[in-house]
Amino acid sequence: MTVPTCLDGPEGCEGRVEYRSTPDRSDMRTFPRCEAHFELRLAQAEHTMELLSPNPPAWFDESYAGERWDEDY
């Protein structure tokens, strides 16, 4: 059995490397990442899901640039 190596490493790797999936993937594919790089990837996934949400996130301000979150208006 071969030990997986971190997809984003070796620089910055910390912790055990495991095959992991993120909540922004609908295909449930897994990729080998260490604990440190997986935490970074989870933060990216959270941001992606925020941008794709039909509901505006708390940080979005329509008055800032005159933009709307919903294109239908």
Helices and strands as residue ranges (DSSP letters): E 18-20, E 31-33, H 35-52, H 62-65
